């Protein structure tokens, strides 16, 4: 297989999305209050490759979900100062990808402690510094830091959940299993019924499967569905309710089944993916077309990387390993 070079963090182009679910229109850069003391800042994915950030107010300090790219970190830091004069004590990396963790130095220089499940640091050891150095060549905000490698989280936990609480709020940090990456972290506020999902659950065609365990992804989402959720805050896409959990589950499950059926029919990869025709999507060379079709109810998650999802799933099934364990 042709070796693929992934410049992580800018995953999808914005296009027409199916109206299977109701969601707010994309409003990059805006900050809105979800419940008292919890704010959602939508990242400019199309223009800057930024993820979303969540700001959580505790009695004496703030928690920010995701470090973002360095430029996104600076914007999220400014947004946090606008909504509260409390110091930022923790910044939680939901996973190791650049648009969620490469901004770590910005936050630690501002006095915060970066926090993550231990799998995030392990993923950095596995893939870095090659990805950082490749990204630094194409992103000014990464290159201008003049670092040889990303800064790993300063504090990690291995028992889930890790809990921060005070007189005003309880915040739980969970690891539910390998889906998008080996280190996927979720943040849950039980009283407010708010779930922050990183990229294990996204609201739109923003899934990225290179480092994934595609077969296990639906299981992780099913586990997340056990939470009592009124407000779902994804790593990419707009805010929503718990219906996006079911949509993400159905997309990954139907994708896996469709490809598994093709494998059982002894179809080759070239029978279902046009590997000879590729396109560039924000620095990623991906196959352009696939014959696999999914039902209308999951079209919200079908986008320019869909043929790559099919290819990665085929590789995972036929090689009997999670795609994140395969050379790429």
Buried (B, 14 or more C-beta within 10 A) or exposed (E): EEEBEBBBBBBBEBEEBBEBBEBBEBBBEEBEEBBEBBBBBBBBBBEBBBBBBBBBBBEEBBBBBBBBBBBBBBBBBEBBBEBBEBEBBBBBBBBBBBBBBBBBBBBBEBEBBBBBBBBBBBBBEEBBBEBBBBBBEBBEBBBEBEBEBBBBBBEBBEEBBBEBEEEEBBBBBBBBBBBBBBBBBBBBBBEBBBBBBBBBBBBBBBBBBBBBBBBBBBBBBBBBBEBEBEBBBBBBBBBBBBBBBBBBBBBBBBBBEBBBEBBEEEBEBEEBBBBEEBEEBBBBEBBBBBEBEBEEBBBBBBBBBBBBBBBBBBBBBEEEEBBBBEEB
